[in-house]
C-alpha cells in the first residue's frame, strides 16, 4: 500500500512538471508569434474561410453556367413552340383583286358600247379594270378600300344586270355607304379568330380597317393574328396573365387606323384605349410595345416580343411596297390640292393620273390651264420614274324627271 502511494505521488509530480513545461512552451510560442491563443484561433478560422469561399465561388460559377445553358435551351424551345402557334392561313391581297364573270354576255355589258360602262366604273371607283382572254376582270388599285368597294359593287351589278353609267354610280355610292357594316364584320372575324368577345362595337369597327391597312407591306390582320397567337402561347408558357396579353396584342397597333387625329400610333392607341376604359394593364401593353416607356409588367414585355417575332420573320415585310404606296398617295394628294378638283386617281403605278373637276368651278378653257399646273407641281414635288400623263375630266350632266301618270 505504501509502495502504491509513493508511485502515485511520483506520477502526479511528473505530470505536473510536464504541464508546467507545456505552459512554458505555450507562452514561448505566443511571444514568438506575437499572437494570443484566441487571436491564433481567429486567424486559422479566417484562412479556412478563405479557402472554403474560393471553392464555393468556383462551384457557384459552374452552377450558374450550367443553369444558364439550361435556361437558354428552355427559352429557345418556348419561343419555337410559340412561333409554331402563330402560323396563319390567311393570304393578303396587295394590289389586285380578281372577279370571275359568269359568261361572255355579262362581260359585254360591263364594257358597254364603245367602253362607256367600264370608263364610268373606273371613274366612280378610282380603280383600274384589266381584261384578259378568260372570263375574269382584274381590279387594280394601290388603295385596298377602293378595290374592295369596286369588287362588291361589280358583284352587285352582275346580279342586277342593269349595267349603265347612272346605275353604276348608284351602286358604287351605296356600296361605299355599306363600308361601315363591312368593317364591323371584318373586325368581328379578327376578334373571334383570337378568341376576344364582347369588345366595344367602335373598337371592332376600327379593327376591321386592319384588312385594308399595311405596315411595310405586311397586312395588319395577318400581323395581328400571328402576334396574338404567339403572345398567348408565351403567356401560357411563362405563367403571365393570358387575357391581358391577348388584348394587348390585339390592340397594340390600333392607333395606325385612327385617321381623324394626329400623333404616333402608340399615343393614339393609348388615348383610344383610355376612351373606352380598357384595363390599365392592357393600356400599358399598348404604351410600352415599342419601349417608349419602361416596362411595367411581364405582359408588356411579352407583347413586344410577340410583335418583334411577327414583324421580323423572313418575308413578313416588303419595304418597296410601302414606298410604292407613299408615291401613289403623294401624286394623288398633289393633284387634289388644286382648287376645283373633285377627285384624283393614279393608275399604272402612278404614270397615269386622272383628275375629275367640279364643272361649276372649272370651265373648258380653265381645264387646260389646270392640267398644266398639276403637271408642273408633279415635276417639282413628286418622286417618280419616267413620265406622268395627267388627264383632267370635266363632265356636265342634266337630268329631268317626267310627271307621274
Secondary structure, 3 states (H helix, E strand, C coil): CHHHHHHHHHHHHHHHHHHHHHHHHHHHHHHHHCCCHHHHHHHHHHHHHHHHHHHHHHHHHHHHHHHHHHHHHHHHHHHHHHHHHCCCCCCCCCCEEEEECCCHHHHHHHHCHHHHHHHHHHHHHCCEEEECCCCEEEEECCCHHHHHHHHHHHHHHHHHCCCCHHHHHHHHHHHHHCHHHHHHHHHHHHHHHCCCCCCCHHHHHHHHHHHHCEECCEEHHHHHHHHHHHHHHHHHHHCCCHHHHHHHHHHCCHHHHCCCCCCCHHHHHHHHHHHCCCCHHHHHHHHHCCCCCCCCCHHHHHHHHHHHHHHHCCCCCCHHHHHHHHHHHHHHHHHHCCCCEEEEEEEHHHCEEEEEECCCCCCHHHHHHHHHHHHHHHHHHCCCCCCCEEEEECCCCCCCCCCCC
